[in-house]
Amino acid sequence: MRAYGLMMPLLVMFAAGSAGAADCPALLQGSLPELRGKGEVDLCQRFGGKPLVVINTASYCGFAPQFEGLESTYKEYNEQGLEMLGVPSNDFKQEDADSEKTAKVCYANYGVTFTMTKTQSVRGKDAIPLFVGLAEQSSAPKWNFYKYVVDRKGKVIANFSSLTKPDDPEFKAAIEKAIASQP
């Protein structure tokens, strides 16, 4: 009987945790290793119910200077709830295998403050679930710095090629639409 008394709070905690996961959009199920440190980014906890821009990045890509514009856009819209997630990838052979070097490019060279993960596969059979979901809703990234704008319900409302700069009016309009979306 005593063991049952101890188990009940655990069952209640487990049930409460499960309800939260059920409310989370399929796109945001799971976690990714954070670029700095040894922790994990729980996608539901960090981004659930928020407008989100997801970008596959690469430190040694000719589009890497877009980090500056992405950071500026993040700062411009973050107070309105926008979140941004950068996912480094070597799928196009332009990312370093050393996470410390990737972090230096992002944080020291470009001043990124939005969430970044360790290097992940973003296309093909090895793509992580987040990018499988993004591709199912729109298309797989065709190159580095492909941008996805996701509404508060986890639906892709627009995607943009590497050629689209972060200050592009259509990109910003999609962000504003995501911010205006209801959870």
Salt bridges, closest charged atoms under 4 A:
GLU71 OE2 - LYS75 NZ 3.80
GLU76 OE1 - LYS172 NZ 2.62
GLU83 OE2 - LYS50 NZ 3.95
ASP126 OD2 - LYS125 NZ 3.46
